[in-house]
Each structure stands twice: as structure tokens, then as C-alpha cells.
Amino acid sequence: MMIKFIQIINGIISIYYMIYINSRLIQYISNLILSIYQILYLIFYFRWYSSKNSTELTSFDDYIERSKPGQDSIYYLAGENKEQLLASPIIQGLIKKGYEVLLLEDPVDEFTFQHLNEYKQKKLVNVGKGDFKQPEDNDEQRKKQKALKKVFQPLTDWWRKLLSENVDSVVISQRLIEDPLIVVSSESGYSANMERISKAQAYSSKGSNSQQFGKKIVEINPNHQAIQELLQRVKDDPDQETEEMARVLYEAALVNSGYSIPNPEKFASRFYKLFNSALGIDRDAPIKEFEVEIEEEPETSSEPTVDQDGTKWEKVNTDDAQWETVSDDKRDDL
């Protein structure tokens, strides 16, 4: 009977504790929502750098005024600093087509944009997400994209299977100019900037993995020779070296896209093996101690050195010499 009574008491205490915790959580959420609304109310006064001008701040209204005819979106990319964002391969295709991209370097910017969604009927679009669609000028581009997808399907299917633990899909990119590939997040996943901020938090788990932040999307550049060579190798039956090339390319793209490499030691090992092959060395060549011939030092001659005028110089060992401090008077006599 006493045990049953204790269980009931413990149950009541647990219920009150959950109510207390939930009330604090509700209060926290309410304060957070209030802060968001305060930020959104002041959004008219906010300013950011952009790909058009990285030295002077600009507003939403200025951006809209400069936008291309018929453009119904405001493009943005968040990151650590504007220099890194300007060099990102993610925005090069947009810049080449004349579109402007806002550069968000403050940690709170991306969070605010996600909740704002649109400004004056212009949708806010994060170009660092996998659901971003490059603006297409005509039907010919759409037909070309469809044809490229079919041609490169053997590579995209093989690559997705190879990286299935971390990658959700491999697709043909419309925005890459010079880089062979980029890595972006899925629509519901963490962008590179949000993942970096999350990992930096004190409460972030040290054992974080791709499942925690969402699987990535790989976009490949069909115009890049490295991608074309990989396609040919996959068609001809890919070997181990081809797999390692594909993994190294993916991990390099992770860094270039703003993400961190999960296992840098494995990346380094694969890179060194490929580097060996490029130098014509066996990829698994063992490490051998380098042998060097040590030359013996010549013995010092005890014979005195004779100058051209006949003067003889003899080395004297001063290790056992007796040294005496000489006063100023005696120094003059010398």
C-alpha cells in the first residue's frame, strides 16, 4: 500500500514538473516570436552588402529598383563574411546573368529572412538551398537542361549511390561557371551558414552527423572536363581510383561551399594516394626511410698558416688560457 502511495506522489510531482517546464518553454517561445516580429517591423531600415556593391550597404527597396524586368524574387546568400560570399561558386551563375545577390554576414540575418519570406510581394530566395531554381530565359534552355540530365544520368545515379550516407541527390547544375561541382542543403536541411552556427553552439553535440543537419544535394557542372571524364569512366566500369576521385571532389566541394569535412583524415589519405598516382608513383607505395651518406669532417691541420709575405699564423687553443682584467693605466703602457 505504501509503495502504491509513493508511486502516486511521484506521478503528481512529475506532472507538476512537466507543467513548470512547459510554462517556461511557452514563455521562451513567446519572447522569441515577439523578438521576430520586432525585427520584421524594423526590416525597412535594415541594410546589407550585395554582389552589385560590396563596399556600400543597400536596402530591399534599392535592390528592387535595380532588379531585372520581370524578376519576382530577392536572392540572398548567408555566410561568414562578404569576401567569402562574393567568391562562392553558388552565386557565379546568377551574377553572370546580371542578377544581384544580397550578402548576409550577420548570424541573425538568415534566421530573419526565413521568417520574413517576402517583401513587397517579392519572394526571398536562399540560393544556398537545393530547391533554388536558376532563372531560365527561354524554352531552349529548359530543353537543353532536360537533355543534359539524360546524358549524365549514369554518373548522377552512380555518384548518389556512392555518397548515399551523406547525399540525397546528384543533379545537373544551372549556376556553375568554372567549378566542377557544389554542395547545397535540401529544402528542409541546414544551409552551410546555419550548420556552422549550430556546430559552434555550446550545446551542439560533438557526435553530430549528416542526419542531424540533413542530407546534402550535389550539383555538377556538365561543362567541366573533370565531370565529363568521370562520366566516361563510370560508363567504362569505374575502378577504385575513380571512386576516390569522386569522394575527393565531393569533399573539396564541401569546403568550397561553406561546409566542413566530416573526416578530414580520410580526405587527406585519399588525396595523398591520388597525388602519388599523378606523380607516377604507386598509389599505395610504402614509406621508406631515406638513406643519406654522411661525410666525415676533415681533420684540422696543426701546421701554421703562412701568408704571401712570409708571416706565419698559428692557431692557439684558448680554452685553458688565464685571463686578467687590465686597468686603464696598464692598457696605456701596453
Secondary structure, DSSP 8 states (H G I E B T S, - for coil): -HHHHHHHHHHHHHHHHHHHHHHHHHHHHHHHHHHHHHHHHTGGG--BEESS-SSS-B-HHHHHHHS-TT--EEEEEE-S-HHHHHT-TTTHHHHHTT--EEEE-SHHHHHHHHHH-EETTEEEEETTBTT------SHHHHHHHHHHHHHTHHHHHHHHHHTTTTEEEEEE-SS-SSSSEEEEE-TTS--HHHHHHHHHSTT--TT--HHHH--EEEEE-TTSHHHHHHHHHHHT---HHHHHHHHHHHHHHHHHTT---S-HHHHHHHHHHHHHHHTTS-TT------------------S-EE-TTS-EE-----TT-------HHHHHH-
